[in-house]
């Protein structure tokens, strides 16, 4: 869990409108979001995995033929 110490800026009506975080806290949040996105993409890829595999050499041969 990320420990953050937000500071709020309020508008004229007293409603919280902006948040100030230290750069270190902000970067930790961004890294956590990136990690979560990687997990989401992995989970999506696993759902679409049909179990079929091809040898790397076959992939390279196909790629060379495709790209000329």
BAVEX-672721 format. One record per atom (N, C-alpha, C): residue number from 1; atom name; x, y, z. Coordinates in steps of 0.1 Angstrom, whole numbers, padded with zeros to 4 digits. Example, Ala and Ser with C-alpha at 12.3 -4.5 7.8 and 13.67 -1.06 7.14 Angstrom:
# BAVEX-672721
REC, n, atom, x, y, z
REC, 1, N, 0132, -0057, 0078
REC, 1, CA, 0123, -0045, 0078
REC, 1, C, 0132, -0033, 0078
REC, 2, N, 0128, -0022, 0071
REC, 2, CA, 0137, -0011, 0071
REC, 2, C, 0129, 0000, 0079
# end
This chain:
# BAVEX-672721
REC, n, atom, x, y, z
REC, 1, N, 0008, -0012, 0000
REC, 1, CA, 0000, 0000, 0000
REC, 1, C, 0009, 0012, 0000
REC, 2, N, 0005, 0022, -0007
REC, 2, CA, 0012, 0034, -0008
REC, 2, C, 0008, 0044, 0002
REC, 3, N, 0017, 0050, 0010
REC, 3, CA, 0014, 0060, 0020
REC, 3, C, 0014, 0073, 0013
REC, 4, N, 0003, 0080, 0013
REC, 4, CA, 0003, 0094, 0007
REC, 4, C, -0002, 0104, 0018
REC, 5, N, 0003, 0116, 0016
REC, 5, CA, -0001, 0126, 0025
REC, 5, C, -0006, 0138, 0017
REC, 6, N, -0018, 0137, 0012
REC, 6, CA, -0023, 0147, 0003
REC, 6, C, -0026, 0160, 0011
REC, 7, N, -0024, 0171, 0003
REC, 7, CA, -0028, 0184, 0008
REC, 7, C, -0039, 0189, -0002
REC, 8, N, -0050, 0195, 0003
REC, 8, CA, -0061, 0199, -0005
REC, 8, C, -0061, 0214, -0007
REC, 9, N, -0065, 0218, -0018
REC, 9, CA, -0068, 0232, -0021
REC, 9, C, -0083, 0233, -0023
REC, 10, N, -0089, 0243, -0016
REC, 10, CA, -0103, 0244, -0017
REC, 10, C, -0107, 0256, -0026
REC, 11, N, -0119, 0255, -0032
REC, 11, CA, -0124, 0266, -0040
REC, 11, C, -0131, 0276, -0031
REC, 12, N, -0137, 0286, -0037
REC, 12, CA, -0143, 0297, -0030
REC, 12, C, -0154, 0292, -0021
REC, 13, N, -0161, 0281, -0025
REC, 13, CA, -0172, 0275, -0017
REC, 13, C, -0167, 0266, -0006
REC, 14, N, -0154, 0263, -0005
REC, 14, CA, -0149, 0254, 0005
REC, 14, C, -0148, 0240, 0001
REC, 15, N, -0151, 0237, -0012
REC, 15, CA, -0150, 0223, -0017
REC, 15, C, -0136, 0220, -0022
REC, 16, N, -0131, 0208, -0019
REC, 16, CA, -0118, 0204, -0023
REC, 16, C, -0118, 0204, -0038
REC, 17, N, -0108, 0211, -0044
REC, 17, CA, -0108, 0211, -0059
REC, 17, C, -0094, 0207, -0065
REC, 18, N, -0084, 0207, -0057
REC, 18, CA, -0071, 0203, -0061
REC, 18, C, -0064, 0195, -0050
REC, 19, N, -0054, 0187, -0055
REC, 19, CA, -0047, 0179, -0045
REC, 19, C, -0032, 0181, -0048
REC, 20, N, -0024, 0183, -0037
REC, 20, CA, -0010, 0184, -0038
REC, 20, C, -0003, 0172, -0032
REC, 21, N, 0005, 0165, -0039
REC, 21, CA, 0013, 0154, -0034
REC, 21, C, 0028, 0156, -0036
REC, 22, N, 0036, 0150, -0028
REC, 22, CA, 0050, 0151, -0031
REC, 22, C, 0053, 0144, -0044
REC, 23, N, 0064, 0147, -0050
REC, 23, CA, 0068, 0141, -0063
REC, 23, C, 0070, 0126, -0061
REC, 24, N, 0076, 0122, -0049
REC, 24, CA, 0078, 0108, -0046
REC, 24, C, 0065, 0100, -0045
REC, 25, N, 0055, 0106, -0038
REC, 25, CA, 0042, 0100, -0037
REC, 25, C, 0036, 0099, -0050
REC, 26, N, 0036, 0109, -0058
REC, 26, CA, 0030, 0109, -0072
REC, 26, C, 0036, 0098, -0080
REC, 27, N, 0050, 0097, -0080
REC, 27, CA, 0056, 0087, -0088
REC, 27, C, 0053, 0073, -0084
REC, 28, N, 0051, 0071, -0071
REC, 28, CA, 0048, 0058, -0066
REC, 28, C, 0034, 0054, -0070
REC, 29, N, 0025, 0064, -0071
REC, 29, CA, 0011, 0061, -0076
REC, 29, C, 0011, 0058, -0091
REC, 30, N, 0019, 0065, -0098
REC, 30, CA, 0020, 0063, -0113
REC, 30, C, 0026, 0049, -0115
REC, 31, N, 0036, 0045, -0108
REC, 31, CA, 0042, 0032, -0109
REC, 31, C, 0032, 0021, -0106
REC, 32, N, 0024, 0023, -0095
REC, 32, CA, 0014, 0013, -0091
REC, 32, C, 0003, 0012, -0102
REC, 33, N, -0001, 0023, -0108
REC, 33, CA, -0011, 0022, -0119
REC, 33, C, -0005, 0015, -0131
REC, 34, N, 0008, 0017, -0134
REC, 34, CA, 0014, 0010, -0146
REC, 34, C, 0014, -0005, -0143
REC, 35, N, 0018, -0008, -0131
REC, 35, CA, 0018, -0023, -0127
REC, 35, C, 0004, -0029, -0128
REC, 36, N, -0006, -0022, -0124
REC, 36, CA, -0019, -0027, -0125
REC, 36, C, -0024, -0028, -0139
REC, 37, N, -0020, -0019, -0148
REC, 37, CA, -0023, -0020, -0162
REC, 37, C, -0016, -0032, -0168
REC, 38, N, -0003, -0035, -0164
REC, 38, CA, 0004, -0046, -0169
REC, 38, C, -0004, -0059, -0165
REC, 39, N, -0008, -0060, -0153
REC, 39, CA, -0016, -0071, -0149
REC, 39, C, -0029, -0073, -0157
REC, 40, N, -0036, -0062, -0159
REC, 40, CA, -0048, -0062, -0167
REC, 40, C, -0045, -0068, -0181
REC, 41, N, -0035, -0063, -0187
REC, 41, CA, -0031, -0067, -0201
REC, 41, C, -0028, -0082, -0201
REC, 42, N, -0020, -0086, -0191
REC, 42, CA, -0017, -0100, -0190
REC, 42, C, -0029, -0109, -0188
REC, 43, N, -0038, -0105, -0180
REC, 43, CA, -0051, -0112, -0178
REC, 43, C, -0059, -0113, -0191
REC, 44, N, -0059, -0102, -0198
REC, 44, CA, -0066, -0102, -0211
REC, 44, C, -0060, -0112, -0221
REC, 45, N, -0047, -0112, -0221
REC, 45, CA, -0039, -0120, -0231
REC, 45, C, -0041, -0135, -0227
REC, 46, N, -0042, -0138, -0214
REC, 46, CA, -0044, -0152, -0209
REC, 46, C, -0058, -0157, -0214
REC, 47, N, -0068, -0148, -0213
REC, 47, CA, -0081, -0152, -0217
REC, 47, C, -0082, -0156, -0232
REC, 48, N, -0074, -0149, -0240
REC, 48, CA, -0074, -0151, -0255
REC, 48, C, -0064, -0162, -0259
REC, 49, N, -0056, -0167, -0250
REC, 49, CA, -0046, -0178, -0253
REC, 49, C, -0053, -0191, -0256
REC, 50, N, -0051, -0196, -0268
REC, 50, CA, -0057, -0208, -0272
REC, 50, C, -0047, -0220, -0271
REC, 51, N, -0036, -0218, -0265
REC, 51, CA, -0026, -0228, -0263
REC, 51, C, -0017, -0231, -0274
REC, 52, N, -0020, -0226, -0286
REC, 52, CA, -0012, -0229, -0298
REC, 52, C, 0002, -0222, -0297
REC, 53, N, 0012, -0229, -0300
REC, 53, CA, 0026, -0223, -0299
REC, 53, C, 0033, -0227, -0312
REC, 54, N, 0042, -0218, -0317
REC, 54, CA, 0050, -0220, -0329
REC, 54, C, 0064, -0218, -0325
REC, 55, N, 0073, -0226, -0331
REC, 55, CA, 0087, -0224, -0328
REC, 55, C, 0092, -0210, -0332
REC, 56, N, 0102, -0205, -0325
REC, 56, CA, 0107, -0191, -0328
REC, 56, C, 0112, -0191, -0342
REC, 57, N, 0119, -0201, -0346
REC, 57, CA, 0125, -0201, -0360
REC, 57, C, 0114, -0200, -0370
REC, 58, N, 0102, -0206, -0368
REC, 58, CA, 0091, -0205, -0377
REC, 58, C, 0086, -0191, -0377
REC, 59, N, 0085, -0185, -0366
REC, 59, CA, 0080, -0171, -0365
REC, 59, C, 0090, -0162, -0372
REC, 60, N, 0103, -0163, -0371
REC, 60, CA, 0112, -0155, -0378
REC, 60, C, 0111, -0157, -0393
REC, 61, N, 0110, -0169, -0397
REC, 61, CA, 0108, -0172, -0412
REC, 61, C, 0096, -0165, -0417
REC, 62, N, 0085, -0166, -0410
REC, 62, CA, 0072, -0159, -0414
REC, 62, C, 0074, -0144, -0414
REC, 63, N, 0080, -0139, -0404
REC, 63, CA, 0082, -0124, -0403
REC, 63, C, 0091, -0119, -0414
REC, 64, N, 0102, -0126, -0418
REC, 64, CA, 0110, -0122, -0429
REC, 64, C, 0103, -0122, -0442
REC, 65, N, 0095, -0132, -0444
REC, 65, CA, 0087, -0133, -0456
REC, 65, C, 0076, -0122, -0457
REC, 66, N, 0071, -0119, -0446
REC, 66, CA, 0060, -0108, -0445
REC, 66, C, 0066, -0094, -0448
REC, 67, N, 0078, -0092, -0443
REC, 67, CA, 0085, -0079, -0444
REC, 67, C, 0094, -0077, -0456
REC, 68, N, 0095, -0088, -0464
REC, 68, CA, 0103, -0088, -0476
REC, 68, C, 0117, -0088, -0474
# end
